[in-house]
Amino acid sequence: MDRMKTITDAIPADRYLTTAEAAEFLRLSPRTLERLRVEGTGPRFMKAGRGKRARVLYCLRDVRDWLEGKSYLSTSEYKAKG
């Protein structure tokens, strides 16, 4: 069975994903997702705990909403939204 199908079917939209799980869902590397987080251009995230080592979590609904906001009809529309 496809791992992505397992993740999306098994996790309700209001559940939380680790960086690795969210990256796998988006088919990005965890480092790319970390970079997007630093730049403020990625999906919303939460920090569970205190300090630099606090676990980063993503709500599956937020990840899906962010991805849907990246939907375009043409390359010219993509360039206009930048």
C-alpha atoms as an extended CHARMM CRD file, in Angstrom:
* protein
*
        82  EXT
         1         1  MET       CA              0.0000000000        0.0000000000        0.0000000000  PROA      1               0.0000000000
         2         2  ASP       CA              1.1920000000        3.5120000000       -0.8090000000  PROA      2               0.0000000000
         3         3  ARG       CA              2.6840000000        5.1420000000        2.3280000000  PROA      3               0.0000000000
         4         4  MET       CA              1.1330000000        8.5370000000        1.4780000000  PROA      4               0.0000000000
         5         5  LYS       CA             -2.3190000000        7.0020000000        1.2020000000  PROA      5               0.0000000000
         6         6  THR       CA             -1.7790000000        5.3900000000        4.5950000000  PROA      6               0.0000000000
         7         7  ILE       CA             -0.7930000000        8.7200000000        6.1840000000  PROA      7               0.0000000000
         8         8  THR       CA             -3.6910000000       10.7020000000        4.7550000000  PROA      8               0.0000000000
         9         9  ASP       CA             -6.2960000000        8.0070000000        5.4100000000  PROA      9               0.0000000000
        10        10  ALA       CA             -5.1200000000        7.1440000000        8.9060000000  PROA      10              0.0000000000
        11        11  ILE       CA             -4.7560000000       10.6810000000       10.2850000000  PROA      11              0.0000000000
        12        12  PRO       CA             -7.7960000000       12.9080000000       10.8260000000  PROA      12              0.0000000000
        13        13  ALA       CA             -7.4550000000       16.4600000000        9.4790000000  PROA      13              0.0000000000
        14        14  ASP       CA             -7.1330000000       17.8660000000       12.9990000000  PROA      14              0.0000000000
        15        15  ARG       CA             -4.1960000000       15.6290000000       13.9730000000  PROA      15              0.0000000000
        16        16  TYR       CA             -0.5540000000       16.6600000000       14.0620000000  PROA      16              0.0000000000
        17        17  LEU       CA              2.4040000000       15.6160000000       11.9210000000  PROA      17              0.0000000000
        18        18  THR       CA              6.1110000000       15.8130000000       12.6740000000  PROA      18              0.0000000000
        19        19  THR       CA              8.3710000000       17.6750000000       10.2600000000  PROA      19              0.0000000000
        20        20  ALA       CA              9.3640000000       14.3770000000        8.6320000000  PROA      20              0.0000000000
        21        21  GLU       CA              5.7240000000       13.2830000000        8.2270000000  PROA      21              0.0000000000
        22        22  ALA       CA              4.6180000000       16.6650000000        6.8540000000  PROA      22              0.0000000000
        23        23  ALA       CA              7.5680000000       16.7040000000        4.4430000000  PROA      23              0.0000000000
        24        24  GLU       CA              6.6910000000       13.2100000000        3.2490000000  PROA      24              0.0000000000
        25        25  PHE       CA              3.0540000000       14.2230000000        2.7570000000  PROA      25              0.0000000000
        26        26  LEU       CA              4.1760000000       17.2470000000        0.6950000000  PROA      26              0.0000000000
        27        27  ARG       CA              6.8670000000       15.2010000000       -1.0650000000  PROA      27              0.0000000000
        28        28  LEU       CA              9.5290000000       17.6560000000        0.0450000000  PROA      28              0.0000000000
        29        29  SER       CA             12.6670000000       17.0130000000        2.0220000000  PROA      29              0.0000000000
        30        30  PRO       CA             12.5100000000       17.8150000000        5.7390000000  PROA      30              0.0000000000
        31        31  ARG       CA             15.2710000000       20.3880000000        5.1610000000  PROA      31              0.0000000000
        32        32  THR       CA             13.1580000000       22.1640000000        2.5370000000  PROA      32              0.0000000000
        33        33  LEU       CA             10.2360000000       22.2710000000        4.9530000000  PROA      33              0.0000000000
        34        34  GLU       CA             12.5670000000       23.6400000000        7.6610000000  PROA      34              0.0000000000
        35        35  ARG       CA             13.7930000000       26.3410000000        5.2490000000  PROA      35              0.0000000000
        36        36  LEU       CA             10.2150000000       27.3040000000        4.3780000000  PROA      36              0.0000000000
        37        37  ARG       CA              9.4840000000       27.5580000000        8.0950000000  PROA      37              0.0000000000
        38        38  VAL       CA             12.4560000000       29.8670000000        8.6840000000  PROA      38              0.0000000000
        39        39  GLU       CA             11.4760000000       32.0210000000        5.6850000000  PROA      39              0.0000000000
        40        40  GLY       CA              7.8490000000       32.1440000000        6.8210000000  PROA      40              0.0000000000
        41        41  THR       CA              6.6070000000       30.8050000000        3.4870000000  PROA      41              0.0000000000
        42        42  GLY       CA              5.6060000000       27.2920000000        4.5240000000  PROA      42              0.0000000000
        43        43  PRO       CA              2.5410000000       25.8860000000        6.2440000000  PROA      43              0.0000000000
        44        44  ARG       CA              1.5430000000       27.0280000000        9.7360000000  PROA      44              0.0000000000
        45        45  PHE       CA              3.2850000000       25.1050000000       12.5120000000  PROA      45              0.0000000000
        46        46  MET       CA              3.3180000000       24.7920000000       16.2880000000  PROA      46              0.0000000000
        47        47  LYS       CA              6.1130000000       24.2590000000       18.7840000000  PROA      47              0.0000000000
        48        48  ALA       CA              5.4580000000       21.6890000000       21.4930000000  PROA      48              0.0000000000
        49        49  GLY       CA              7.7370000000       22.5380000000       24.3920000000  PROA      49              0.0000000000
        50        50  ARG       CA             10.2090000000       25.2820000000       25.1180000000  PROA      50              0.0000000000
        51        51  GLY       CA             13.4500000000       26.4160000000       23.5990000000  PROA      51              0.0000000000
        52        52  LYS       CA             15.2220000000       25.6580000000       20.3680000000  PROA      52              0.0000000000
        53        53  ARG       CA             14.7680000000       21.8940000000       20.7500000000  PROA      53              0.0000000000
        54        54  ALA       CA             10.9610000000       22.0480000000       21.0690000000  PROA      54              0.0000000000
        55        55  ARG       CA              9.2230000000       19.6410000000       18.7120000000  PROA      55              0.0000000000
        56        56  VAL       CA              7.6980000000       21.2620000000       15.6270000000  PROA      56              0.0000000000
        57        57  LEU       CA              4.2580000000       19.9570000000       14.7150000000  PROA      57              0.0000000000
        58        58  TYR       CA              2.0130000000       20.6120000000       11.7330000000  PROA      58              0.0000000000
        59        59  CYS       CA             -1.7520000000       20.2010000000       11.7530000000  PROA      59              0.0000000000
        60        60  LEU       CA             -2.6590000000       18.1490000000        8.6800000000  PROA      60              0.0000000000
        61        61  ARG       CA             -5.4780000000       20.5990000000        7.9130000000  PROA      61              0.0000000000
        62        62  ASP       CA             -2.9910000000       23.5220000000        7.8690000000  PROA      62              0.0000000000
        63        63  VAL       CA             -0.6340000000       21.6070000000        5.5800000000  PROA      63              0.0000000000
        64        64  ARG       CA             -3.4760000000       20.8270000000        3.1760000000  PROA      64              0.0000000000
        65        65  ASP       CA             -4.7340000000       24.4400000000        3.2700000000  PROA      65              0.0000000000
        66        66  TRP       CA             -1.2340000000       25.7520000000        2.5350000000  PROA      66              0.0000000000
        67        67  LEU       CA             -0.8450000000       23.3550000000       -0.3750000000  PROA      67              0.0000000000
        68        68  GLU       CA             -4.2650000000       24.2490000000       -1.8080000000  PROA      68              0.0000000000
        69        69  GLY       CA             -3.1710000000       27.8980000000       -1.7150000000  PROA      69              0.0000000000
        70        70  LYS       CA             -0.3940000000       26.8950000000       -4.1250000000  PROA      70              0.0000000000
        71        71  SER       CA             -2.8330000000       25.8500000000       -6.8430000000  PROA      71              0.0000000000
        72        72  TYR       CA             -2.6050000000       27.6070000000      -10.2310000000  PROA      72              0.0000000000
        73        73  LEU       CA             -4.3630000000       27.4010000000      -13.5670000000  PROA      73              0.0000000000
        74        74  SER       CA             -1.4030000000       28.5600000000      -15.6430000000  PROA      74              0.0000000000
        75        75  THR       CA              2.2530000000       29.4770000000      -15.3470000000  PROA      75              0.0000000000
        76        76  SER       CA              1.3930000000       33.1460000000      -15.8930000000  PROA      76              0.0000000000
        77        77  GLU       CA             -0.8880000000       33.0370000000      -12.8420000000  PROA      77              0.0000000000
        78        78  TYR       CA              1.9580000000       31.4910000000      -10.8330000000  PROA      78              0.0000000000
        79        79  LYS       CA              4.3310000000       34.2740000000      -11.8430000000  PROA      79              0.0000000000
        80        80  ALA       CA              1.7640000000       36.9620000000      -10.9760000000  PROA      80              0.0000000000
        81        81  LYS       CA              1.2260000000       35.5560000000       -7.4550000000  PROA      81              0.0000000000
        82        82  GLY       CA              4.9580000000       34.8970000000       -7.0390000000  PROA      82              0.0000000000
